[in-house]
């Protein structure tokens, strides 16, 4: 399978410390961008989770938009969109919250999507993806707007925990906007090990392969047999 994940609000910019919170929503531009990415996915046979914003239904151009992730399959079909459900106080100045957690089938794999703060601070959002069958959870984030270097180990620990506490793959994609980057992009194995990562404050495309079958959901299900394997397996043992 080939799945590409972009950072949070990659298309038109994060309305918290990067772009203007009350700027009109560029509805036509967003439609064009989303269609262009979907067509590119079709041509390449690659699925995509695109960090973006989507307009409010009531007044698309002037109401607060949603902070969203557009989910496009490998055939270029838009399967749906996830709206960030938990907003920081600064987020709430610019965005309206979503109210549901969704999973999608991409390249034959059940995939969950959670955005930045809602996954870092609220374990139940990832758990809901896993309850719906997700073996891989993708996590667009934008931790770049303030010099909060003290958060780096905290964010890395939370990302690692989301994978290990559910025995799933968890892949987090952060933007790199110098001088501030308060988390690496990380791909974490179902037993909580760092499988691949970027360097801090360096623009980098992270490419790696994963074995989805390792995502047994054992800890989430509290499956005693597979929990024992996850807890007692010697690192490096592939059996």
C-alpha positions in Angstrom: 0.0 0.0 0.0 1.1 3.6 -0.5 -0.4 6.3 1.8 0.8 9.9 2.0 0.0 12.0 5.0 0.3 15.8 5.0 0.6 18.0 8.1 -2.4 19.8 9.7 -3.9 22.5 7.5 -1.3 22.1 4.8 -3.3 23.5 2.0 -4.0 27.1 3.0 -2.1 27.5 6.3 -2.9 27.1 10.0 -5.0 30.0 11.3 -3.2 30.0 14.6 -0.1 32.0 14.5 0.5 31.5 10.8 -2.4 33.0 8.9 -5.2 35.3 9.9 -7.8 33.6 12.1 -10.7 35.7 10.7 -9.7 35.7 7.0 -12.4 34.7 4.6 -12.4 31.0 3.7 -11.1 30.5 0.1 -13.9 28.2 -0.9 -13.1 28.0 -4.6 -9.4 27.7 -4.1 -9.9 24.8 -1.6 -12.2 23.0 -4.1 -9.5 23.4 -6.8 -6.7 22.2 -4.5 -8.7 19.2 -3.2 -9.6 18.2 -6.8 -6.0 18.5 -7.9 -4.7 16.3 -5.1 -7.4 13.7 -5.7 -6.5 13.5 -9.4 -2.9 13.2 -8.6 -3.7 10.3 -6.2 -5.6 8.6 -9.1 -2.7 9.0 -11.5 -0.1 7.7 -9.0 -2.3 5.0 -7.4 -1.6 6.5 -4.0 -3.9 7.2 -1.1 -3.7 10.5 0.8 -4.7 12.1 4.1 -4.6 15.8 3.3 -4.5 18.4 6.2 -6.7 21.2 5.1 -9.7 23.3 6.2 -13.3 22.8 5.0 -16.0 25.5 4.9 -19.0 25.7 7.3 -22.2 24.5 5.8 -24.2 27.6 6.9 -22.0 30.4 5.5 -19.0 28.8 3.6 -17.0 32.0 3.0 -17.5 33.8 6.3 -18.2 31.3 9.1 -15.4 29.6 11.0 -14.2 26.7 8.9 -13.4 23.2 10.2 -9.8 22.1 10.8 -10.0 19.0 8.6 -8.2 16.0 7.0 -9.5 15.1 3.6 -9.2 11.3 3.0 -8.6 10.3 -0.6 -8.2 6.6 -1.7 -5.7 5.2 -4.2 -8.3 5.6 -7.0 -8.6 9.3 -6.5 -12.0 9.1 -4.8 -12.6 11.4 -1.8 -13.9 8.9 0.8 -14.7 11.6 3.4 -13.3 14.2 5.7 -12.5 14.2 9.4 -13.0 17.4 11.4 -10.8 18.0 14.4 -13.0 17.4 17.4 -10.9 18.8 20.3 -9.7 22.4 19.8 -7.1 24.2 21.8 -8.3 27.6 23.1 -6.4 29.3 20.2 -7.9 26.8 17.7 -11.3 27.8 18.9 -10.7 31.4 17.8 -10.4 30.3 14.2 -12.2 26.9 13.8 -15.4 25.2 14.7 -15.1 21.6 16.1 -16.2 18.4 14.5 -18.2 15.9 16.5 -17.3 12.4 15.3 -14.3 10.1 14.8 -14.2 8.2 11.5 -12.2 5.4 9.9 -11.6 4.7 6.2 -10.3 1.8 4.1 -7.2 2.8 2.2 -5.3 0.3 0.1 -7.2 -2.5 1.8 -6.3 -1.3 5.3 -8.6 0.2 7.9 -7.1 3.6 8.7 -8.1 6.1 11.4 -7.5 9.8 11.3 -6.9 12.1 14.3 -5.6 15.7 14.2 -2.9 17.1 16.5 -4.2 18.1 20.0 -7.2 15.7 19.8 -4.9 12.7 19.7 -2.0 14.0 21.9 -4.2 14.9 24.9 -7.2 12.7 24.4 -6.5 9.0 24.3 -10.1 8.1 23.6 -10.0 9.6 20.1 -7.4 7.0 18.9 -9.1 4.3 20.9 -12.3 5.1 19.0 -10.5 4.6 15.7 -9.3 1.2 16.9 -12.7 0.3 18.2 -13.8 0.8 14.6 -11.1 -1.5 13.4 -8.1 0.7 12.6 -4.7 -0.9 12.4 -3.0 2.3 11.3 -3.8 5.8 12.7 -2.6 8.8 10.9 -2.0 12.0 12.8 -1.6 15.3 10.9 -0.3 18.0 13.3 1.1 21.5 13.3 3.3 22.1 16.3 5.3 25.0 15.0 3.9 28.3 16.1 5.5 28.9 19.5 8.9 28.2 21.1 7.7 25.4 23.3 10.8 23.1 23.1 9.8 21.7 26.5 6.9 20.0 24.8 9.1 17.9 22.4 9.6 14.9 24.8 6.0 15.2 25.9 4.6 15.0 22.4 6.9 12.1 21.5 5.9 10.2 24.6 2.2 10.7 23.8 2.6 9.6 20.2 4.5 6.5 21.3 1.8 5.8 23.9 -1.0 5.9 21.4 0.6 3.1 19.4 1.6 1.0 22.4 -1.6 1.2 24.4 -3.6 0.0 21.4 -1.1 -2.2 19.7 -1.4 -0.4 16.3 0.8 1.6 14.0 0.6 5.3 14.7 2.1 7.7 12.1 2.4 11.4 13.0 3.2 14.1 10.4 4.3 17.5 11.7 5.0 20.6 9.6 8.6 21.9 9.6 8.4 25.7 10.0 11.7 27.1 11.3 12.5 28.2 13.9 9.9 26.3 15.9 9.1 22.6 15.6 7.8 21.0 18.8 7.6 17.4 17.5 9.3 15.2 15.0 7.3 13.3 12.4 7.2 9.8 13.7 6.1 6.3 12.7 5.6 4.1 15.8 5.4 0.3 15.8 2.5 -1.5 17.6 4.8 -2.3 20.5 5.8 1.4 20.9 9.2 1.5 19.2 10.3 4.3 16.9 10.2 2.8 13.4 11.1 5.9 11.5 11.5 9.6 12.3 12.5 13.0 10.9 15.1 15.3 12.3 13.9 18.4 14.1 13.9 21.7 12.3 14.8 20.1 9.0 12.5 19.8 6.0 12.3 16.2 5.2 10.0 13.6 3.5 9.7 10.6 5.7 9.3 7.4 3.7 9.1 3.9 5.3 7.5 0.5 5.0 5.3 -1.1 7.7 4.0 -4.6 8.3 0.3 -4.0 9.1 -0.2 -7.5 10.4 1.8 -6.5 13.5 -1.1 -4.3 14.5 -3.1 -6.9 16.5 -5.0 -4.4 18.7 -4.0 -6.7 21.5 -3.7 -4.1 24.3 -6.9 -2.4 23.2 -8.8 -5.7 23.2 -6.9 -6.9 26.3 -6.4 -10.2 24.4 -4.3 -12.2 26.9 -2.5 -14.3 24.4 -1.4 -11.4 22.1 -0.9 -9.1 25.1 1.7 -11.5 26.4 3.5 -11.5 23.0 3.5 -7.7 22.9 4.7 -7.3 26.5 7.3 -10.0 26.7 8.7 -10.2 23.1 12.4 -9.6 23.0 13.2 -6.6 20.9 14.5 -7.6 17.5 12.7 -11.0 17.7 10.6 -11.3 14.5 8.8 -14.5 15.6 
